[in-house]
Amino acid sequence: MTGLDGSPLRLSPRQTEWLLHDLCVKLGYCLTPPDQETVKADPPTSPEAFAALVMKLEGVDPDDPDKFFPVIGLVLKAFEAAARARSPRSDSAD
């Protein structure tokens, strides 16, 4: 996922923290504090890579579609929200 200018979309540390919290509370992917800090310091810029990283850090195979799809669903929502937050608003209807 990219920003409007085509640059990779990187979640802020706060957005990453919220996403990691949701992954823990909603799906049980609860990273250790050192792993959380690693992800927040340099979060992957694609939803797929982010989901795969969290799963690998939890010792879960991201190639298992039954386990991957719920994770990618939450991650995509977070990336979409971040993209909307960064897009300029237009008050005029085109």
mmCIF file as gemmi writes it, N, C-alpha and C atoms, coordinates in Angstrom:
data_model
loop_
_atom_site.group_PDB
_atom_site.id
_atom_site.type_symbol
_atom_site.label_atom_id
_atom_site.label_alt_id
_atom_site.label_comp_id
_atom_site.label_asym_id
_atom_site.label_entity_id
_atom_site.label_seq_id
_atom_site.pdbx_PDB_ins_code
_atom_site.Cartn_x
_atom_site.Cartn_y
_atom_site.Cartn_z
_atom_site.occupancy
_atom_site.B_iso_or_equiv
_atom_site.pdbx_formal_charge
_atom_site.auth_seq_id
_atom_site.auth_asym_id
_atom_site.pdbx_PDB_model_num
ATOM 1 N N . MET Axp A 1 ? 0.853 -1.159 0 1 0 ? 1 A 1
ATOM 2 C CA . MET Axp A 1 ? 0 0 0 1 0 ? 1 A 1
ATOM 3 C C . MET Axp A 1 ? 0.905 1.229 0 1 0 ? 1 A 1
ATOM 4 N N . THR Axp A 2 ? 0.511 2.206 -0.785 1 0 ? 2 A 1
ATOM 5 C CA . THR Axp A 2 ? 1.33 3.403 -0.897 1 0 ? 2 A 1
ATOM 6 C C . THR Axp A 2 ? 0.507 4.644 -0.598 1 0 ? 2 A 1
ATOM 7 N N . GLY Axp A 3 ? 1.209 5.717 -0.321 1 0 ? 3 A 1
ATOM 8 C CA . GLY Axp A 3 ? 0.561 6.999 -0.137 1 0 ? 3 A 1
ATOM 9 C C . GLY Axp A 3 ? 0.177 7.582 -1.487 1 0 ? 3 A 1
ATOM 10 N N . LEU Axp A 4 ? -0.474 8.725 -1.482 1 0 ? 4 A 1
ATOM 11 C CA . LEU Axp A 4 ? -0.91 9.348 -2.725 1 0 ? 4 A 1
ATOM 12 C C . LEU Axp A 4 ? 0.255 9.701 -3.64 1 0 ? 4 A 1
ATOM 13 N N . ASP Axp A 5 ? 1.405 9.978 -3.066 1 0 ? 5 A 1
ATOM 14 C CA . ASP Axp A 5 ? 2.571 10.329 -3.871 1 0 ? 5 A 1
ATOM 15 C C . ASP Axp A 5 ? 3.333 9.089 -4.354 1 0 ? 5 A 1
ATOM 16 N N . GLY Axp A 6 ? 2.805 7.899 -4.05 1 0 ? 6 A 1
ATOM 17 C CA . GLY Axp A 6 ? 3.451 6.671 -4.491 1 0 ? 6 A 1
ATOM 18 C C . GLY Axp A 6 ? 4.497 6.135 -3.527 1 0 ? 6 A 1
ATOM 19 N N . SER Axp A 7 ? 4.775 6.881 -2.472 1 0 ? 7 A 1
ATOM 20 C CA . SER Axp A 7 ? 5.766 6.417 -1.505 1 0 ? 7 A 1
ATOM 21 C C . SER Axp A 7 ? 5.155 5.323 -0.63 1 0 ? 7 A 1
ATOM 22 N N . PRO Axp A 8 ? 5.989 4.435 -0.105 1 0 ? 8 A 1
ATOM 23 C CA . PRO Axp A 8 ? 5.453 3.374 0.762 1 0 ? 8 A 1
ATOM 24 C C . PRO Axp A 8 ? 4.754 3.971 1.972 1 0 ? 8 A 1
ATOM 25 N N . LEU Axp A 9 ? 3.691 3.317 2.382 1 0 ? 9 A 1
ATOM 26 C CA . LEU Axp A 9 ? 2.941 3.776 3.544 1 0 ? 9 A 1
ATOM 27 C C . LEU Axp A 9 ? 3.519 3.126 4.797 1 0 ? 9 A 1
ATOM 28 N N . ARG Axp A 10 ? 4.049 3.939 5.666 1 0 ? 10 A 1
ATOM 29 C CA . ARG Axp A 10 ? 4.623 3.432 6.914 1 0 ? 10 A 1
ATOM 30 C C . ARG Axp A 10 ? 3.735 3.908 8.059 1 0 ? 10 A 1
ATOM 31 N N . LEU Axp A 11 ? 3.281 2.961 8.865 1 0 ? 11 A 1
ATOM 32 C CA . LEU Axp A 11 ? 2.5 3.329 10.032 1 0 ? 11 A 1
ATOM 33 C C . LEU Axp A 11 ? 3.381 4.08 11.022 1 0 ? 11 A 1
ATOM 34 N N . SER Axp A 12 ? 2.801 5.046 11.701 1 0 ? 12 A 1
ATOM 35 C CA . SER Axp A 12 ? 3.532 5.757 12.749 1 0 ? 12 A 1
ATOM 36 C C . SER Axp A 12 ? 3.738 4.805 13.929 1 0 ? 12 A 1
ATOM 37 N N . PRO Axp A 13 ? 4.651 5.143 14.838 1 0 ? 13 A 1
ATOM 38 C CA . PRO Axp A 13 ? 4.807 4.292 16.021 1 0 ? 13 A 1
ATOM 39 C C . PRO Axp A 13 ? 3.495 4.121 16.788 1 0 ? 13 A 1
ATOM 40 N N . ARG Axp A 14 ? 2.705 5.179 16.877 1 0 ? 14 A 1
ATOM 41 C CA . ARG Axp A 14 ? 1.421 5.099 17.597 1 0 ? 14 A 1
ATOM 42 C C . ARG Axp A 14 ? 0.436 4.198 16.859 1 0 ? 14 A 1
ATOM 43 N N . GLN Axp A 15 ? 0.335 4.337 15.529 1 0 ? 15 A 1
ATOM 44 C CA . GLN Axp A 15 ? -0.544 3.474 14.74 1 0 ? 15 A 1
ATOM 45 C C . GLN Axp A 15 ? -0.105 2.013 14.844 1 0 ? 15 A 1
ATOM 46 N N . THR Axp A 16 ? 1.209 1.803 14.835 1 0 ? 16 A 1
ATOM 47 C CA . THR Axp A 16 ? 1.743 0.45 14.964 1 0 ? 16 A 1
ATOM 48 C C . THR Axp A 16 ? 1.39 -0.123 16.328 1 0 ? 16 A 1
ATOM 49 N N . GLU Axp A 17 ? 1.514 0.69 17.355 1 0 ? 17 A 1
ATOM 50 C CA . GLU Axp A 17 ? 1.177 0.249 18.709 1 0 ? 17 A 1
ATOM 51 C C . GLU Axp A 17 ? -0.296 -0.153 18.799 1 0 ? 17 A 1
ATOM 52 N N . TRP Axp A 18 ? -1.172 0.655 18.222 1 0 ? 18 A 1
ATOM 53 C CA . TRP Axp A 18 ? -2.604 0.338 18.241 1 0 ? 18 A 1
ATOM 54 C C . TRP Axp A 18 ? -2.874 -0.967 17.49 1 0 ? 18 A 1
ATOM 55 N N . LEU Axp A 19 ? -2.226 -1.142 16.343 1 0 ? 19 A 1
ATOM 56 C CA . LEU Axp A 19 ? -2.42 -2.357 15.565 1 0 ? 19 A 1
ATOM 57 C C . LEU Axp A 19 ? -1.924 -3.578 16.327 1 0 ? 19 A 1
ATOM 58 N N . LEU Axp A 20 ? -0.757 -3.477 16.933 1 0 ? 20 A 1
ATOM 59 C CA . LEU Axp A 20 ? -0.241 -4.597 17.715 1 0 ? 20 A 1
ATOM 60 C C . LEU Axp A 20 ? -1.171 -4.924 18.885 1 0 ? 20 A 1
ATOM 61 N N . HIS Axp A 21 ? -1.745 -3.902 19.489 1 0 ? 21 A 1
ATOM 62 C CA . HIS Axp A 21 ? -2.711 -4.112 20.566 1 0 ? 21 A 1
ATOM 63 C C . HIS Axp A 21 ? -3.934 -4.87 20.041 1 0 ? 21 A 1
ATOM 64 N N . ASP Axp A 22 ? -4.473 -4.434 18.895 1 0 ? 22 A 1
ATOM 65 C CA . ASP Axp A 22 ? -5.633 -5.109 18.32 1 0 ? 22 A 1
ATOM 66 C C . ASP Axp A 22 ? -5.321 -6.555 17.962 1 0 ? 22 A 1
ATOM 67 N N . LEU Axp A 23 ? -4.151 -6.792 17.39 1 0 ? 23 A 1
ATOM 68 C CA . LEU Axp A 23 ? -3.769 -8.158 17.032 1 0 ? 23 A 1
ATOM 69 C C . LEU Axp A 23 ? -3.687 -9.044 18.269 1 0 ? 23 A 1
ATOM 70 N N . CYS Axp A 24 ? -3.235 -8.476 19.37 1 0 ? 24 A 1
ATOM 71 C CA . CYS Axp A 24 ? -3.132 -9.23 20.62 1 0 ? 24 A 1
ATOM 72 C C . CYS Axp A 24 ? -4.516 -9.505 21.204 1 0 ? 24 A 1
ATOM 73 N N . VAL Axp A 25 ? -5.301 -8.455 21.368 1 0 ? 25 A 1
ATOM 74 C CA . VAL Axp A 25 ? -6.597 -8.581 22.028 1 0 ? 25 A 1
ATOM 75 C C . VAL Axp A 25 ? -7.595 -9.377 21.185 1 0 ? 25 A 1
ATOM 76 N N . LYS Axp A 26 ? -7.634 -9.108 19.898 1 0 ? 26 A 1
ATOM 77 C CA . LYS Axp A 26 ? -8.653 -9.725 19.049 1 0 ? 26 A 1
ATOM 78 C C . LYS Axp A 26 ? -8.265 -11.101 18.521 1 0 ? 26 A 1
ATOM 79 N N . LEU Axp A 27 ? -6.954 -11.317 18.288 1 0 ? 27 A 1
ATOM 80 C CA . LEU Axp A 27 ? -6.535 -12.575 17.651 1 0 ? 27 A 1
ATOM 81 C C . LEU Axp A 27 ? -5.524 -13.38 18.456 1 0 ? 27 A 1
ATOM 82 N N . GLY Axp A 28 ? -5.026 -12.813 19.55 1 0 ? 28 A 1
ATOM 83 C CA . GLY Axp A 28 ? -4.083 -13.55 20.383 1 0 ? 28 A 1
ATOM 84 C C . GLY Axp A 28 ? -2.636 -13.504 19.937 1 0 ? 28 A 1
ATOM 85 N N . TYR Axp A 29 ? -2.31 -12.62 18.997 1 0 ? 29 A 1
ATOM 86 C CA . TYR Axp A 29 ? -0.916 -12.459 18.556 1 0 ? 29 A 1
ATOM 87 C C . TYR Axp A 29 ? -0.273 -11.38 19.424 1 0 ? 29 A 1
ATOM 88 N N . CYS Axp A 30 ? 0.237 -11.786 20.575 1 0 ? 30 A 1
ATOM 89 C CA . CYS Axp A 30 ? 0.774 -10.862 21.571 1 0 ? 30 A 1
ATOM 90 C C . CYS Axp A 30 ? 2.299 -10.944 21.579 1 0 ? 30 A 1
ATOM 91 N N . LEU Axp A 31 ? 2.929 -9.97 20.953 1 0 ? 31 A 1
ATOM 92 C CA . LEU Axp A 31 ? 4.387 -9.965 20.868 1 0 ? 31 A 1
ATOM 93 C C . LEU Axp A 31 ? 5.002 -9.595 22.21 1 0 ? 31 A 1
ATOM 94 N N . THR Axp A 32 ? 6.218 -10.064 22.428 1 0 ? 32 A 1
ATOM 95 C CA . THR Axp A 32 ? 6.966 -9.675 23.62 1 0 ? 32 A 1
ATOM 96 C C . THR Axp A 32 ? 7.292 -8.184 23.511 1 0 ? 32 A 1
ATOM 97 N N . PRO Axp A 33 ? 7.518 -7.515 24.636 1 0 ? 33 A 1
ATOM 98 C CA . PRO Axp A 33 ? 7.878 -6.092 24.566 1 0 ? 33 A 1
ATOM 99 C C . PRO Axp A 33 ? 9.075 -5.809 23.647 1 0 ? 33 A 1
ATOM 100 N N . PRO Axp A 34 ? 10.162 -6.606 23.671 1 0 ? 34 A 1
ATOM 101 C CA . PRO Axp A 34 ? 11.258 -6.311 22.744 1 0 ? 34 A 1
ATOM 102 C C . PRO Axp A 34 ? 10.838 -6.454 21.269 1 0 ? 34 A 1
ATOM 103 N N . ASP Axp A 35 ? 10.004 -7.451 20.964 1 0 ? 35 A 1
ATOM 104 C CA . ASP Axp A 35 ? 9.529 -7.602 19.581 1 0 ? 35 A 1
ATOM 105 C C . ASP Axp A 35 ? 8.613 -6.45 19.181 1 0 ? 35 A 1
ATOM 106 N N . GLN Axp A 36 ? 7.783 -5.987 20.12 1 0 ? 36 A 1
ATOM 107 C CA . GLN Axp A 36 ? 6.926 -4.833 19.841 1 0 ? 36 A 1
ATOM 108 C C . GLN Axp A 36 ? 7.771 -3.608 19.497 1 0 ? 36 A 1
ATOM 109 N N . GLU Axp A 37 ? 8.813 -3.376 20.277 1 0 ? 37 A 1
ATOM 110 C CA . GLU Axp A 37 ? 9.679 -2.222 20.034 1 0 ? 37 A 1
ATOM 111 C C . GLU Axp A 37 ? 10.381 -2.332 18.679 1 0 ? 37 A 1
ATOM 112 N N . THR Axp A 38 ? 10.797 -3.542 18.316 1 0 ? 38 A 1
ATOM 113 C CA . THR Axp A 38 ? 11.435 -3.754 17.02 1 0 ? 38 A 1
ATOM 114 C C . THR Axp A 38 ? 10.478 -3.411 15.891 1 0 ? 38 A 1
ATOM 115 N N . VAL Axp A 39 ? 9.248 -3.877 15.991 1 0 ? 39 A 1
ATOM 116 C CA . VAL Axp A 39 ? 8.255 -3.606 14.94 1 0 ? 39 A 1
ATOM 117 C C . VAL Axp A 39 ? 7.927 -2.118 14.894 1 0 ? 39 A 1
ATOM 118 N N . LYS Axp A 40 ? 7.746 -1.492 16.05 1 0 ? 40 A 1
ATOM 119 C CA . LYS Axp A 40 ? 7.425 -0.055 16.076 1 0 ? 40 A 1
ATOM 120 C C . LYS Axp A 40 ? 8.558 0.796 15.515 1 0 ? 40 A 1
ATOM 121 N N . ALA Axp A 41 ? 9.794 0.377 15.73 1 0 ? 41 A 1
ATOM 122 C CA . ALA Axp A 41 ? 10.945 1.153 15.261 1 0 ? 41 A 1
ATOM 123 C C . ALA Axp A 41 ? 11.074 1.128 13.738 1 0 ? 41 A 1
ATOM 124 N N . ASP Axp A 42 ? 10.661 0.031 13.107 1 0 ? 42 A 1
ATOM 125 C CA . ASP Axp A 42 ? 10.792 -0.094 11.652 1 0 ? 42 A 1
ATOM 126 C C . ASP Axp A 42 ? 9.685 -0.989 11.109 1 0 ? 42 A 1
ATOM 127 N N . PRO Axp A 43 ? 8.433 -0.498 11.126 1 0 ? 43 A 1
ATOM 128 C CA . PRO Axp A 43 ? 7.326 -1.34 10.678 1 0 ? 43 A 1
ATOM 129 C C . PRO Axp A 43 ? 7.378 -1.587 9.17 1 0 ? 43 A 1
ATOM 130 N N . PRO Axp A 44 ? 7.045 -2.799 8.742 1 0 ? 44 A 1
ATOM 131 C CA . PRO Axp A 44 ? 6.987 -3.065 7.307 1 0 ? 44 A 1
ATOM 132 C C . PRO Axp A 44 ? 5.997 -2.117 6.618 1 0 ? 44 A 1
ATOM 133 N N . THR Axp A 45 ? 6.278 -1.791 5.377 1 0 ? 45 A 1
ATOM 134 C CA . THR Axp A 45 ? 5.449 -0.819 4.653 1 0 ? 45 A 1
ATOM 135 C C . THR Axp A 45 ? 4.35 -1.462 3.823 1 0 ? 45 A 1
ATOM 136 N N . SER Axp A 46 ? 4.243 -2.78 3.831 1 0 ? 46 A 1
ATOM 137 C CA . SER Axp A 46 ? 3.125 -3.424 3.143 1 0 ? 46 A 1
ATOM 138 C C . SER Axp A 46 ? 2.33 -4.225 4.168 1 0 ? 46 A 1
ATOM 139 N N . PRO Axp A 47 ? 1.013 -4.268 3.998 1 0 ? 47 A 1
ATOM 140 C CA . PRO Axp A 47 ? 0.197 -5.039 4.93 1 0 ? 47 A 1
ATOM 141 C C . PRO Axp A 47 ? 0.604 -6.515 4.988 1 0 ? 47 A 1
ATOM 142 N N . GLU Axp A 48 ? 0.922 -7.089 3.846 1 0 ? 48 A 1
ATOM 143 C CA . GLU Axp A 48 ? 1.3 -8.498 3.802 1 0 ? 48 A 1
ATOM 144 C C . GLU Axp A 48 ? 2.572 -8.75 4.607 1 0 ? 48 A 1
ATOM 145 N N . ALA Axp A 49 ? 3.561 -7.885 4.425 1 0 ? 49 A 1
ATOM 146 C CA . ALA Axp A 49 ? 4.827 -8.041 5.153 1 0 ? 49 A 1
ATOM 147 C C . ALA Axp A 49 ? 4.619 -7.82 6.647 1 0 ? 49 A 1
ATOM 148 N N . PHE Axp A 50 ? 3.778 -6.864 7.008 1 0 ? 50 A 1
ATOM 149 C CA . PHE Axp A 50 ? 3.502 -6.599 8.419 1 0 ? 50 A 1
ATOM 150 C C . PHE Axp A 50 ? 2.859 -7.822 9.06 1 0 ? 50 A 1
ATOM 151 N N . ALA Axp A 51 ? 1.819 -8.352 8.412 1 0 ? 51 A 1
ATOM 152 C CA . ALA Axp A 51 ? 1.128 -9.526 8.945 1 0 ? 51 A 1
ATOM 153 C C . ALA Axp A 51 ? 2.084 -10.707 9.07 1 0 ? 51 A 1
ATOM 154 N N . ALA Axp A 52 ? 2.884 -10.948 8.033 1 0 ? 52 A 1
ATOM 155 C CA . ALA Axp A 52 ? 3.816 -12.072 8.045 1 0 ? 52 A 1
ATOM 156 C C . ALA Axp A 52 ? 4.849 -11.919 9.161 1 0 ? 52 A 1
ATOM 157 N N . LEU Axp A 53 ? 5.347 -10.708 9.364 1 0 ? 53 A 1
ATOM 158 C CA . LEU Axp A 53 ? 6.342 -10.477 10.414 1 0 ? 53 A 1
ATOM 159 C C . LEU Axp A 53 ? 5.772 -10.798 11.795 1 0 ? 53 A 1
ATOM 160 N N . VAL Axp A 54 ? 4.578 -10.278 12.077 1 0 ? 54 A 1
ATOM 161 C CA . VAL Axp A 54 ? 3.958 -10.53 13.38 1 0 ? 54 A 1
ATOM 162 C C . VAL Axp A 54 ? 3.762 -12.029 13.585 1 0 ? 54 A 1
ATOM 163 N N . MET Axp A 55 ? 3.293 -12.696 12.56 1 0 ? 55 A 1
ATOM 164 C CA . MET Axp A 55 ? 3.056 -14.135 12.685 1 0 ? 55 A 1
ATOM 165 C C . MET Axp A 55 ? 4.363 -14.897 12.905 1 0 ? 55 A 1
ATOM 166 N N . LYS Axp A 56 ? 5.399 -14.535 12.161 1 0 ? 56 A 1
ATOM 167 C CA . LYS Axp A 56 ? 6.693 -15.202 12.331 1 0 ? 56 A 1
ATOM 168 C C . LYS Axp A 56 ? 7.248 -14.97 13.736 1 0 ? 56 A 1
ATOM 169 N N . LEU Axp A 57 ? 7.113 -13.739 14.238 1 0 ? 57 A 1
ATOM 170 C CA . LEU Axp A 57 ? 7.599 -13.441 15.585 1 0 ? 57 A 1
ATOM 171 C C . LEU Axp A 57 ? 6.836 -14.239 16.644 1 0 ? 57 A 1
ATOM 172 N N . GLU Axp A 58 ? 5.609 -14.617 16.337 1 0 ? 58 A 1
ATOM 173 C CA . GLU Axp A 58 ? 4.804 -15.434 17.245 1 0 ? 58 A 1
ATOM 174 C C . GLU Axp A 58 ? 4.995 -16.928 16.994 1 0 ? 58 A 1
ATOM 175 N N . GLY Axp A 59 ? 5.83 -17.268 16.015 1 0 ? 59 A 1
ATOM 176 C CA . GLY Axp A 59 ? 6.083 -18.678 15.724 1 0 ? 59 A 1
ATOM 177 C C . GLY Axp A 59 ? 4.987 -19.349 14.923 1 0 ? 59 A 1
ATOM 178 N N . VAL Axp A 60 ? 4.22 -18.552 14.185 1 0 ? 60 A 1
ATOM 179 C CA . VAL Axp A 60 ? 3.115 -19.068 13.381 1 0 ? 60 A 1
ATOM 180 C C . VAL Axp A 60 ? 3.474 -18.939 11.899 1 0 ? 60 A 1
ATOM 181 N N . ASP Axp A 61 ? 3.146 -19.957 11.129 1 0 ? 61 A 1
ATOM 182 C CA . ASP Axp A 61 ? 3.451 -19.981 9.7 1 0 ? 61 A 1
ATOM 183 C C . ASP Axp A 61 ? 2.507 -19.05 8.938 1 0 ? 61 A 1
ATOM 184 N N . PRO Axp A 62 ? 3.013 -17.963 8.351 1 0 ? 62 A 1
ATOM 185 C CA . PRO Axp A 62 ? 2.145 -17.054 7.61 1 0 ? 62 A 1
ATOM 186 C C . PRO Axp A 62 ? 1.632 -17.648 6.29 1 0 ? 62 A 1
ATOM 187 N N . ASP Axp A 63 ? 2.174 -18.797 5.886 1 0 ? 63 A 1
ATOM 188 C CA . ASP Axp A 63 ? 1.701 -19.441 4.669 1 0 ? 63 A 1
ATOM 189 C C . ASP Axp A 63 ? 0.44 -20.272 4.899 1 0 ? 63 A 1
ATOM 190 N N . ASP Axp A 64 ? -0.022 -20.352 6.148 1 0 ? 64 A 1
ATOM 191 C CA . ASP Axp A 64 ? -1.261 -21.053 6.456 1 0 ? 64 A 1
ATOM 192 C C . ASP Axp A 64 ? -2.416 -20.068 6.268 1 0 ? 64 A 1
ATOM 193 N N . PRO Axp A 65 ? -3.211 -20.235 5.197 1 0 ? 65 A 1
ATOM 194 C CA . PRO Axp A 65 ? -4.252 -19.246 4.916 1 0 ? 65 A 1
ATOM 195 C C . PRO Axp A 65 ? -5.294 -19.114 6.03 1 0 ? 65 A 1
ATOM 196 N N . ASP Axp A 66 ? -5.601 -20.192 6.734 1 0 ? 66 A 1
ATOM 197 C CA . ASP Axp A 66 ? -6.592 -20.105 7.803 1 0 ? 66 A 1
ATOM 198 C C . ASP Axp A 66 ? -6.114 -19.212 8.944 1 0 ? 66 A 1
ATOM 199 N N . LYS Axp A 67 ? -4.819 -19.118 9.128 1 0 ? 67 A 1
ATOM 200 C CA . LYS Axp A 67 ? -4.261 -18.256 10.171 1 0 ? 67 A 1
ATOM 201 C C . LYS Axp A 67 ? -3.916 -16.875 9.636 1 0 ? 67 A 1
ATOM 202 N N . PHE Axp A 68 ? -3.53 -16.802 8.354 1 0 ? 68 A 1
ATOM 203 C CA . PHE Axp A 68 ? -3.105 -15.534 7.761 1 0 ? 68 A 1
ATOM 204 C C . PHE Axp A 68 ? -4.279 -14.583 7.521 1 0 ? 68 A 1
ATOM 205 N N . PHE Axp A 69 ? -5.412 -15.1 7.021 1 0 ? 69 A 1
ATOM 206 C CA . PHE Axp A 69 ? -6.505 -14.212 6.623 1 0 ? 69 A 1
ATOM 207 C C . PHE Axp A 69 ? -7.059 -13.355 7.756 1 0 ? 69 A 1
ATOM 208 N N . PRO Axp A 70 ? -7.27 -13.881 8.958 1 0 ? 70 A 1
ATOM 209 C CA . PRO Axp A 70 ? -7.735 -12.99 10.027 1 0 ? 70 A 1
ATOM 210 C C . PRO Axp A 70 ? -6.716 -11.886 10.362 1 0 ? 70 A 1
ATOM 211 N N . VAL Axp A 71 ? -5.428 -12.236 10.319 1 0 ? 71 A 1
ATOM 212 C CA . VAL Axp A 71 ? -4.384 -11.254 10.63 1 0 ? 71 A 1
ATOM 213 C C . VAL Axp A 71 ? -4.332 -10.185 9.546 1 0 ? 71 A 1
ATOM 214 N N . ILE Axp A 72 ? -4.322 -10.592 8.29 1 0 ? 72 A 1
ATOM 215 C CA . ILE Axp A 72 ? -4.225 -9.607 7.207 1 0 ? 72 A 1
ATOM 216 C C . ILE Axp A 72 ? -5.464 -8.712 7.187 1 0 ? 72 A 1
ATOM 217 N N . GLY Axp A 73 ? -6.605 -9.24 7.612 1 0 ? 73 A 1
ATOM 218 C CA . GLY Axp A 73 ? -7.811 -8.419 7.666 1 0 ? 73 A 1
ATOM 219 C C . GLY Axp A 73 ? -7.65 -7.238 8.613 1 0 ? 73 A 1
ATOM 220 N N . LEU Axp A 74 ? -7.148 -7.496 9.816 1 0 ? 74 A 1
ATOM 221 C CA . LEU Axp A 74 ? -6.924 -6.404 10.775 1 0 ? 74 A 1
ATOM 222 C C . LEU Axp A 74 ? -5.838 -5.452 10.299 1 0 ? 74 A 1
ATOM 223 N N . VAL Axp A 75 ? -4.78 -6.012 9.731 1 0 ? 75 A 1
ATOM 224 C CA . VAL Axp A 75 ? -3.665 -5.182 9.274 1 0 ? 75 A 1
ATOM 225 C C . VAL Axp A 75 ? -4.119 -4.271 8.127 1 0 ? 75 A 1
ATOM 226 N N . LEU Axp A 76 ? -4.891 -4.813 7.19 1 0 ? 76 A 1
ATOM 227 C CA . LEU Axp A 76 ? -5.385 -3.99 6.078 1 0 ? 76 A 1
ATOM 228 C C . LEU Axp A 76 ? -6.236 -2.832 6.581 1 0 ? 76 A 1
ATOM 229 N N . LYS Axp A 77 ? -7.087 -3.078 7.563 1 0 ? 77 A 1
ATOM 230 C CA . LYS Axp A 77 ? -7.904 -1.999 8.126 1 0 ? 77 A 1
ATOM 231 C C . LYS Axp A 77 ? -7.029 -0.889 8.693 1 0 ? 77 A 1
ATOM 232 N N . ALA Axp A 78 ? -5.955 -1.266 9.376 1 0 ? 78 A 1
ATOM 233 C CA . ALA Axp A 78 ? -5.054 -0.269 9.96 1 0 ? 78 A 1
ATOM 234 C C . ALA Axp A 78 ? -4.343 0.537 8.878 1 0 ? 78 A 1
ATOM 235 N N . PHE Axp A 79 ? -3.889 -0.142 7.828 1 0 ? 79 A 1
ATOM 236 C CA . PHE Axp A 79 ? -3.214 0.554 6.737 1 0 ? 79 A 1
ATOM 237 C C . PHE Axp A 79 ? -4.184 1.466 5.986 1 0 ? 79 A 1
ATOM 238 N N . GLU Axp A 80 ? -5.415 1.004 5.781 1 0 ? 80 A 1
ATOM 239 C CA . GLU Axp A 80 ? -6.413 1.84 5.107 1 0 ? 80 A 1
ATOM 240 C C . GLU Axp A 80 ? -6.728 3.081 5.933 1 0 ? 80 A 1
ATOM 241 N N . ALA Axp A 81 ? -6.849 2.919 7.237 1 0 ? 81 A 1
ATOM 242 C CA . ALA Axp A 81 ? -7.105 4.066 8.116 1 0 ? 81 A 1
ATOM 243 C C . ALA Axp A 81 ? -5.932 5.045 8.07 1 0 ? 81 A 1
ATOM 244 N N . ALA Axp A 82 ? -4.712 4.527 8.048 1 0 ? 82 A 1
ATOM 245 C CA . ALA Axp A 82 ? -3.532 5.391 7.973 1 0 ? 82 A 1
ATOM 246 C C . ALA Axp A 82 ? -3.498 6.141 6.648 1 0 ? 82 A 1
ATOM 247 N N . ALA Axp A 83 ? -3.867 5.469 5.556 1 0 ? 83 A 1
ATOM 248 C CA . ALA Axp A 83 ? -3.882 6.125 4.244 1 0 ? 83 A 1
ATOM 249 C C . ALA Axp A 83 ? -4.936 7.222 4.209 1 0 ? 83 A 1
ATOM 250 N N . ARG Axp A 84 ? -6.112 6.943 4.773 1 0 ? 84 A 1
ATOM 251 C CA . ARG Axp A 84 ? -7.164 7.968 4.814 1 0 ? 84 A 1
ATOM 252 C C . ARG Axp A 84 ? -6.724 9.159 5.655 1 0 ? 84 A 1
ATOM 253 N N . ALA Axp A 85 ? -6.049 8.901 6.761 1 0 ? 85 A 1
ATOM 254 C CA . ALA Axp A 85 ? -5.602 9.972 7.651 1 0 ? 85 A 1
ATOM 255 C C . ALA Axp A 85 ? -4.571 10.873 6.976 1 0 ? 85 A 1
ATOM 256 N N . ARG Axp A 86 ? -3.826 10.327 6.036 1 0 ? 86 A 1
ATOM 257 C CA . ARG Axp A 86 ? -2.78 11.102 5.379 1 0 ? 86 A 1
ATOM 258 C C . ARG Axp A 86 ? -3.231 11.763 4.083 1 0 ? 86 A 1
ATOM 259 N N . SER Axp A 87 ? -4.39 11.352 3.568 1 0 ? 87 A 1
ATOM 260 C CA . SER Axp A 87 ? -4.831 11.913 2.277 1 0 ? 87 A 1
ATOM 261 C C . SER Axp A 87 ? -5.425 13.289 2.516 1 0 ? 87 A 1
ATOM 262 N N . PRO Axp A 88 ? -5.119 14.211 1.593 1 0 ? 88 A 1
ATOM 263 C CA . PRO Axp A 88 ? -5.684 15.563 1.73 1 0 ? 88 A 1
ATOM 264 C C . PRO Axp A 88 ? -7.192 15.493 1.495 1 0 ? 88 A 1
ATOM 265 N N . ARG Axp A 89 ? -7.917 16.271 2.269 1 0 ? 89 A 1
ATOM 266 C CA . ARG Axp A 89 ? -9.369 16.302 2.125 1 0 ? 89 A 1
ATOM 267 C C . ARG Axp A 89 ? -9.749 17.349 1.102 1 0 ? 89 A 1
ATOM 268 N N . SER Axp A 90 ? -10.771 17.025 0.351 1 0 ? 90 A 1
ATOM 269 C CA . SER Axp A 90 ? -11.288 17.964 -0.635 1 0 ? 90 A 1
ATOM 270 C C . SER Axp A 90 ? -12.727 18.286 -0.259 1 0 ? 90 A 1
ATOM 271 N N . ASP Axp A 91 ? -13.013 19.581 -0.159 1 0 ? 91 A 1
ATOM 272 C CA . ASP Axp A 91 ? -14.375 19.994 0.183 1 0 ? 91 A 1
ATOM 273 C C . ASP Axp A 91 ? -15.234 20.163 -1.058 1 0 ? 91 A 1
ATOM 274 N N . SER Axp A 92 ? -14.619 20.099 -2.23 1 0 ? 92 A 1
ATOM 275 C CA . SER Axp A 92 ? -15.39 20.275 -3.449 1 0 ? 92 A 1
ATOM 276 C C . SER Axp A 92 ? -15.696 18.914 -4.07 1 0 ? 92 A 1
ATOM 277 N N . ALA Axp A 93 ? -16.879 18.807 -4.645 1 0 ? 93 A 1
ATOM 278 C CA . ALA Axp A 93 ? -17.258 17.573 -5.333 1 0 ? 93 A 1
ATOM 279 C C . ALA Axp A 93 ? -16.81 17.687 -6.786 1 0 ? 93 A 1
ATOM 280 N N . ASP Axp A 94 ? -16.133 16.67 -7.264 1 0 ? 94 A 1
ATOM 281 C CA . ASP Axp A 94 ? -15.665 16.708 -8.656 1 0 ? 94 A 1
ATOM 282 C C . ASP Axp A 94 ? -16.613 15.979 -9.559 1 0 ? 94 A 1
